[in-house]
């Protein structure tokens, strides 16, 4: 996405076993591997961020509201093991 394009985002929590992968990565963009084998790019919220205060382990950005909803549903399925 270009700097002048509208974007959307949402926060997510990761499974407890994935939290160790995020340790010390505050403010960085990382690939996060899903059980489907696909990777998504996420940002690890800093300790003083609103996303962290809201309890999110990662935050992702999308190009549309529809994509944001679809990714949120996919991540929820990932967390509950319903892939």
N, CA, C and O atoms as a MOPAC input file, in Angstrom:
PM7 MOZYME 1SCF
protein

 N      0.84600 1    -1.17600 1     0.00000 1
 C      0.00000 1     0.00000 1     0.00000 1
 C      0.88900 1     1.23600 1     0.00000 1
 O      1.89100 1     1.31100 1     0.71100 1
 N      0.49400 1     2.18800 1    -0.80900 1
 C      1.25300 1     3.43000 1    -0.86400 1
 C      0.88200 1     4.30900 1     0.31800 1
 O     -0.15400 1     4.12600 1     0.95700 1
 N      1.75000 1     5.25800 1     0.58800 1
 C      1.56300 1     6.15700 1     1.71700 1
 C      0.26600 1     6.95000 1     1.64200 1
 O     -0.33200 1     7.25900 1     2.67400 1
 N     -0.17700 1     7.28400 1     0.42900 1
 C     -1.37100 1     8.11700 1     0.27400 1
 C     -2.66200 1     7.31200 1     0.10400 1
 O     -3.71500 1     7.89400 1    -0.15400 1
 N     -2.59800 1     5.98700 1     0.24400 1
 C     -3.77500 1     5.14100 1     0.09700 1
 C     -4.43300 1     4.88300 1     1.44700 1
 O     -3.76200 1     4.77400 1     2.47300 1
 N     -5.75800 1     4.78800 1     1.42300 1
 C     -6.49700 1     4.45400 1     2.62400 1
 C     -6.15900 1     3.01900 1     3.03800 1
 O     -5.99800 1     2.14500 1     2.18600 1
 N     -6.05500 1     2.78700 1     4.32500 1
 C     -5.78600 1     1.43600 1     4.79900 1
 C     -6.59700 1     1.17400 1     6.05900 1
 O     -7.10800 1     2.09700 1     6.69300 1
 N     -6.70300 1    -0.08300 1     6.40200 1
 C     -7.50000 1    -0.53400 1     7.53600 1
 C     -6.65000 1    -1.48100 1     8.35400 1
 O     -5.69300 1    -2.06000 1     7.83900 1
 N     -6.98200 1    -1.64400 1     9.60500 1
 C     -6.18800 1    -2.53600 1    10.43300 1
 C     -6.99000 1    -3.08800 1    11.58100 1
 O     -8.07900 1    -2.60800 1    11.89500 1
 N     -6.43300 1    -4.10300 1    12.20000 1
 C     -7.06600 1    -4.72600 1    13.35400 1
 C     -5.99200 1    -5.41500 1    14.17900 1
 O     -4.94000 1    -5.80100 1    13.67100 1
 N     -6.28200 1    -5.55400 1    15.44000 1
 C     -5.38100 1    -6.25200 1    16.33200 1
 C     -5.81100 1    -7.69200 1    16.50500 1
 O     -6.96500 1    -8.04600 1    16.26200 1
 N     -4.87600 1    -8.51100 1    16.92500 1
 C     -5.16500 1    -9.92200 1    17.16000 1
 C     -4.29200 1   -10.43800 1    18.29600 1
 O     -3.24200 1    -9.87800 1    18.60900 1
 N     -4.74700 1   -11.49100 1    18.88200 1
 C     -3.95500 1   -12.19100 1    19.89100 1
 C     -3.40500 1   -13.45300 1    19.24000 1
 O     -4.01000 1   -13.99300 1    18.31400 1
 N     -2.27700 1   -13.91300 1    19.71600 1
 C     -1.69400 1   -15.14300 1    19.17100 1
 C     -1.80200 1   -16.24700 1    20.21400 1
 O     -2.04100 1   -15.99000 1    21.39400 1
 N     -1.62400 1   -17.46200 1    19.76100 1
 C     -1.65200 1   -18.60200 1    20.67700 1
 C     -0.50700 1   -18.46300 1    21.68000 1
 O      0.53500 1   -17.89100 1    21.35800 1
 N     -0.69400 1   -18.97600 1    22.87900 1
 C      0.34500 1   -18.84500 1    23.91000 1
 C      1.72800 1   -19.31800 1    23.45400 1
 O      2.73500 1   -18.69600 1    23.79200 1
 N      1.78100 1   -20.40000 1    22.69900 1
 C      3.08100 1   -20.91500 1    22.25600 1
 C      3.76800 1   -19.99200 1    21.24400 1
 O      4.97900 1   -20.09100 1    21.04800 1
 N      3.01900 1   -19.10500 1    20.60400 1
 C      3.60800 1   -18.16800 1    19.63300 1
 C      4.11700 1   -16.89300 1    20.29400 1
 O      4.86900 1   -16.13900 1    19.67500 1
 N      3.72700 1   -16.64300 1    21.52300 1
 C      4.13400 1   -15.41700 1    22.21000 1
 C      5.64600 1   -15.31300 1    22.35400 1
 O      6.18900 1   -14.20900 1    22.33700 1
 N      6.33200 1   -16.43700 1    22.49500 1
 C      7.79300 1   -16.39700 1    22.63300 1
 C      8.45700 1   -15.85200 1    21.36400 1
 O      9.53600 1   -15.26200 1    21.42800 1
 N      7.81500 1   -16.04800 1    20.22400 1
 C      8.36200 1   -15.53900 1    18.96100 1
 C      8.29100 1   -14.01300 1    18.88300 1
 O      9.02200 1   -13.38800 1    18.11400 1
 N      7.40900 1   -13.42700 1    19.68200 1
 C      7.20500 1   -11.98000 1    19.65300 1
 C      8.03600 1   -11.24900 1    20.70100 1
 O      8.15100 1   -10.02400 1    20.65500 1
 N      8.61100 1   -11.98100 1    21.63600 1
 C      9.37600 1   -11.36200 1    22.72700 1
 C     10.51500 1   -10.51900 1    22.17000 1
 O     11.29300 1   -10.98000 1    21.33600 1
 N     10.60100 1    -9.29100 1    22.63800 1
 C     11.67000 1    -8.38900 1    22.22500 1
 C     11.49900 1    -7.80200 1    20.83700 1
 O     12.42100 1    -7.17100 1    20.32100 1
 N     10.34500 1    -7.99300 1    20.22200 1
 C     10.11600 1    -7.52800 1    18.85100 1
 C      9.21400 1    -6.29000 1    18.78700 1
 O      8.72200 1    -5.94700 1    17.71200 1
 N      8.99200 1    -5.61700 1    19.91900 1
 C      8.09600 1    -4.45200 1    19.96200 1
 C      8.41400 1    -3.45500 1    18.85100 1
 O      9.56500 1    -3.06900 1    18.64500 1
 N      7.35900 1    -3.04800 1    18.14000 1
 C      7.49300 1    -2.04800 1    17.08500 1
 C      8.01100 1    -2.56800 1    15.76200 1
 O      8.15900 1    -1.79400 1    14.81700 1
 N      8.29000 1    -3.85300 1    15.66700 1
 C      8.83900 1    -4.41700 1    14.43000 1
 C      7.75300 1    -5.11200 1    13.61600 1
 O      6.75100 1    -5.58900 1    14.14800 1
 N      7.98900 1    -5.14900 1    12.30800 1
 C      7.13200 1    -5.90500 1    11.39500 1
 C      7.74400 1    -7.29300 1    11.23700 1
 O      8.95000 1    -7.43500 1    11.03200 1
 N      6.89700 1    -8.31100 1    11.33600 1
 C      7.37000 1    -9.69500 1    11.25100 1
 C      6.43000 1   -10.53600 1    10.40300 1
 O      5.22900 1   -10.27100 1    10.35700 1
 N      6.96900 1   -11.55200 1     9.73000 1
 C      6.07200 1   -12.51700 1     9.10000 1
 C      5.56200 1   -13.46100 1    10.18600 1
 O      6.33300 1   -13.92600 1    11.02500 1
 N      4.28400 1   -13.73700 1    10.16600 1
 C      3.68700 1   -14.66600 1    11.12300 1
 C      3.12400 1   -15.83000 1    10.31900 1
 O      2.22900 1   -15.64700 1     9.49400 1
 N      3.65000 1   -17.02900 1    10.56300 1
 C      3.24300 1   -18.22100 1     9.82400 1
 C      1.95900 1   -18.77700 1    10.41800 1
 O      1.86700 1   -19.02400 1    11.62100 1
 N      0.96700 1   -18.96900 1     9.55000 1
 C     -0.29500 1   -19.58300 1     9.95600 1
 C     -0.18300 1   -21.08800 1     9.80000 1
 O      0.70800 1   -21.57200 1     9.10000 1
 N     -1.06600 1   -21.83100 1    10.43600 1
 C     -1.00500 1   -23.28300 1    10.32000 1
 C     -1.28500 1   -23.75000 1     8.89600 1
 O     -0.94700 1   -24.87500 1     8.52700 1
 N     -1.90300 1   -22.88000 1     8.09500 1
 C     -2.15400 1   -23.20900 1     6.68600 1
 C     -0.87300 1   -23.16000 1     5.85700 1
 O     -0.85300 1   -23.57600 1     4.69900 1
 N      0.20500 1   -22.64200 1     6.47200 1
 C      1.46800 1   -22.49900 1     5.75500 1
 C      1.66700 1   -21.11000 1     5.16500 1
 O      2.75200 1   -20.78900 1     4.67900 1
 N      0.63600 1   -20.29500 1     5.20500 1
 C      0.72900 1   -18.93100 1     4.67900 1
 C      1.32700 1   -18.01500 1     5.73500 1
 O      1.18000 1   -18.24300 1     6.93600 1
 N      1.99900 1   -16.98300 1     5.26600 1
 C      2.54500 1   -15.96800 1     6.15400 1
 C      1.75900 1   -14.68000 1     5.98600 1
 O      1.33500 1   -14.34000 1     4.88100 1
 N      1.56600 1   -13.96500 1     7.08900 1
 C      1.02300 1   -12.61100 1     7.02500 1
 C      2.02300 1   -11.71400 1     7.73800 1
 O      2.71200 1   -12.14500 1     8.66300 1
 N      2.09400 1   -10.47900 1     7.30500 1
 C      2.98500 1    -9.51100 1     7.93500 1
 C      2.20800 1    -8.80800 1     9.04000 1
 O      1.12000 1    -8.28100 1     8.81000 1
 N      2.77500 1    -8.80500 1    10.23300 1
 C      2.14900 1    -8.16400 1    11.38200 1
 C      3.14300 1    -7.19900 1    12.01900 1
 O      4.35100 1    -7.28900 1    11.80400 1
 N      2.61100 1    -6.28700 1    12.79700 1
 C      3.42600 1    -5.39300 1    13.61000 1
 C      3.22400 1    -5.80900 1    15.05900 1
 O      2.09800 1    -6.05200 1    15.49200 1
 N      4.30700 1    -5.88800 1    15.79600 1
 C      4.21300 1    -6.18300 1    17.22800 1
 C      4.07100 1    -4.84000 1    17.93900 1
 O      4.98600 1    -4.01800 1    17.89200 1
 N      2.93200 1    -4.60800 1    18.60000 1
 C      2.71500 1    -3.32000 1    19.25500 1
 C      3.73400 1    -3.05600 1    20.36400 1
 O      4.13900 1    -3.96400 1    21.09000 1
 N      4.12800 1    -1.80900 1    20.47400 1
 C      5.01000 1    -1.41100 1    21.56200 1
 C      4.26600 1    -1.41400 1    22.88400 1
 O      3.03700 1    -1.34600 1    22.91100 1
 N      5.00500 1    -1.49200 1    23.97800 1
 C      4.40700 1    -1.57400 1    25.31200 1
 C      3.54900 1    -0.36500 1    25.64900 1
 O      2.63400 1    -0.46800 1    26.46500 1
 N      3.83000 1     0.77800 1    25.03400 1
 C      3.06900 1     1.99500 1    25.33400 1
 C      2.00400 1     2.30900 1    24.28900 1
 O      1.44500 1     3.40600 1    24.28600 1
 N      1.71800 1     1.36100 1    23.40400 1
 C      0.75200 1     1.59400 1    22.32500 1
 C     -0.68100 1     1.29000 1    22.76800 1
 O     -0.90900 1     0.55300 1    23.72700 1
 N     -1.62700 1     1.86800 1    22.05500 1
 C     -3.04700 1     1.60300 1    22.31500 1
 C     -3.37600 1     0.13800 1    22.02800 1
 O     -4.16600 1    -0.47000 1    22.75100 1
 N     -2.78000 1    -0.43400 1    20.98000 1
 C     -3.03700 1    -1.83900 1    20.64200 1
 C     -2.59600 1    -2.75600 1    21.78200 1
 O     -3.30000 1    -3.70400 1    22.12900 1
 N     -1.44400 1    -2.47300 1    22.35400 1
 C     -0.95500 1    -3.27300 1    23.48700 1
 C     -1.89000 1    -3.10800 1    24.68800 1
 O     -2.22300 1    -4.08200 1    25.36200 1
 N     -2.30600 1    -1.87600 1    24.94600 1
 C     -3.21900 1    -1.60200 1    26.06700 1
 C     -4.55100 1    -2.33000 1    25.88100 1
 O     -5.19400 1    -2.71400 1    26.85700 1
 N     -4.96100 1    -2.52000 1    24.62400 1
 C     -6.20600 1    -3.23700 1    24.33100 1
 C     -6.02400 1    -4.75400 1    24.38500 1
 O     -6.98400 1    -5.49800 1    24.18800 1
 N     -4.80200 1    -5.21700 1    24.65000 1
 C     -4.55000 1    -6.64900 1    24.80600 1
 C     -4.13500 1    -7.37800 1    23.55000 1
 O     -4.11800 1    -8.60900 1    23.53400 1
 N     -3.79600 1    -6.64800 1    22.48600 1
 C     -3.41400 1    -7.30400 1    21.23200 1
 C     -1.92900 1    -7.63800 1    21.21500 1
 O     -1.09600 1    -6.84200 1    21.64800 1
 N     -1.61100 1    -8.82300 1    20.71000 1
 C     -0.22600 1    -9.26800 1    20.57400 1
 C      0.37800 1    -8.78000 1    19.26900 1
 O      1.57200 1    -8.49000 1    19.19700 1
 N     -0.46100 1    -8.69100 1    18.22700 1
 C     -0.01900 1    -8.23400 1    16.91200 1
 C     -1.08600 1    -7.32900 1    16.30400 1
 O     -2.24000 1    -7.31700 1    16.73000 1
 N     -0.66800 1    -6.58600 1    15.31100 1
 C     -1.58600 1    -5.70500 1    14.58800 1
 C     -1.27600 1    -5.87500 1    13.11000 1
 O     -0.11000 1    -5.94100 1    12.72200 1
 N     -2.30000 1    -5.94500 1    12.29300 1
 C     -2.08800 1    -6.08200 1    10.85200 1
 C     -2.82900 1    -4.99600 1    10.09400 1
 O     -3.79600 1    -4.41500 1    10.58700 1
 N     -2.36400 1    -4.73900 1     8.90700 1
 C     -2.91700 1    -3.67700 1     8.06100 1
 C     -3.39100 1    -4.28600 1     6.75200 1
 O     -2.73400 1    -5.15900 1     6.18400 1
 N     -4.55200 1    -3.81200 1     6.27700 1
 C     -5.10500 1    -4.31300 1     5.02100 1
 C     -5.51600 1    -3.15700 1     4.12200 1
 O     -5.51800 1    -1.99800 1     4.53800 1
 N     -5.86200 1    -3.48900 1     2.89300 1
 C     -6.20000 1    -2.47300 1     1.89500 1
 C     -7.69200 1    -2.13300 1     1.86400 1
 O     -8.08800 1    -1.14900 1     1.23900 1
 N     -8.51900 1    -2.93800 1     2.53200 1
 C     -9.95900 1    -2.66800 1     2.50100 1
 C    -10.62000 1    -3.21200 1     3.76600 1
 O    -10.05400 1    -4.04900 1     4.46800 1
 N    -11.81700 1    -2.72600 1     4.03800 1
 C    -12.56800 1    -3.23500 1     5.18200 1
 C    -12.90900 1    -4.71200 1     4.98800 1
 O    -12.85600 1    -5.49500 1     5.93700 1
 N    -13.25700 1    -5.09000 1     3.75900 1
 C    -13.60200 1    -6.48300 1     3.47800 1
 C    -12.40400 1    -7.39700 1     3.74000 1
 O    -12.55700 1    -8.46000 1     4.34100 1
 N    -11.23200 1    -6.99400 1     3.29800 1
 C    -10.01800 1    -7.78400 1     3.53000 1
 C     -9.71900 1    -7.87300 1     5.02300 1
 O     -9.30600 1    -8.92300 1     5.51500 1
 N     -9.92700 1    -6.78700 1     5.73100 1
 C     -9.70400 1    -6.76300 1     7.17600 1
 C    -10.63700 1    -7.76300 1     7.87300 1
 O    -10.21300 1    -8.51000 1     8.75400 1
 N    -11.89800 1    -7.76500 1     7.46900 1
 C    -12.86300 1    -8.70900 1     8.05500 1
 C    -12.45700 1   -10.15400 1     7.75000 1
 O    -12.48500 1   -11.01100 1     8.63300 1
 N    -12.07900 1   -10.41800 1     6.49500 1
 C    -11.71000 1   -11.78000 1     6.09800 1
 C    -10.47400 1   -12.26100 1     6.85000 1
 O    -10.41600 1   -13.41300 1     7.27900 1
 N     -9.49500 1   -11.38800 1     7.01000 1
 C     -8.29100 1   -11.77000 1     7.73200 1
 C     -8.59300 1   -11.99100 1     9.21100 1
 O     -8.03100 1   -12.89500 1     9.82900 1
 N     -9.46700 1   -11.18100 1     9.77500 1
 C     -9.87200 1   -11.35200 1    11.17200 1
 C    -10.55200 1   -12.70000 1    11.36600 1
 O    -10.27800 1   -13.39200 1    12.34700 1
 N    -11.43000 1   -13.08100 1    10.45200 1
 C    -12.11100 1   -14.38300 1    10.52300 1
 C    -11.08400 1   -15.51100 1    10.40500 1
 O    -11.15200 1   -16.48800 1    11.15000 1
 N    -10.14200 1   -15.38500 1     9.48300 1
 C     -9.12500 1   -16.41900 1     9.29800 1
 C     -8.25800 1   -16.56200 1    10.54400 1
 O     -7.92200 1   -17.67500 1    10.94700 1
 N     -7.90000 1   -15.44200 1    11.14900 1
 C     -7.08100 1   -15.49200 1    12.36300 1
 C     -7.86300 1   -16.09500 1    13.53200 1
 O     -7.30400 1   -16.84100 1    14.33600 1
 N     -9.13600 1   -15.77800 1    13.62300 1
 C     -9.96700 1   -16.35900 1    14.68100 1
 C    -10.03200 1   -17.88500 1    14.49600 1
 O     -9.93200 1   -18.63300 1    15.47000 1
 N    -10.19600 1   -18.33800 1    13.26400 1
 C    -10.21000 1   -19.78300 1    12.99200 1
 C     -8.86700 1   -20.40900 1    13.36100 1
 O     -8.81300 1   -21.52000 1    13.88800 1
 N     -7.79700 1   -19.69100 1    13.08100 1
 C     -6.44100 1   -20.16000 1    13.41600 1
 C     -6.30800 1   -20.35000 1    14.93400 1
 O     -5.77000 1   -21.35800 1    15.39200 1
 N     -6.78900 1   -19.40000 1    15.69000 1
 C     -6.67800 1   -19.44400 1    17.14800 1
 C     -7.52100 1   -20.54700 1    17.76300 1
 O     -7.12900 1   -21.15400 1    18.76000 1
 N     -8.66500 1   -20.80400 1    17.17400 1
 C     -9.55700 1   -21.81400 1    17.74000 1
 C     -9.30500 1   -23.20500 1    17.16400 1
 O     -9.91100 1   -24.18600 1    17.59800 1
 N     -8.39600 1   -23.28200 1    16.17300 1
 C     -8.07200 1   -24.56300 1    15.58000 1
 C     -9.11500 1   -25.06700 1    14.60500 1
 O     -9.16200 1   -26.25900 1    14.29900 1
 N     -9.96800 1   -24.14700 1    14.10400 1
 C    -11.02900 1   -24.53800 1    13.14700 1
 C    -10.64900 1   -24.12400 1    11.74100 1
 O    -11.37600 1   -23.35300 1    11.11300 1
 N     -9.53600 1   -24.61200 1    11.23100 1
 C     -9.09700 1   -24.26200 1     9.86100 1
 C     -9.71200 1   -25.19100 1     8.85800 1
 O     -9.46400 1   -25.05700 1     7.66000 1

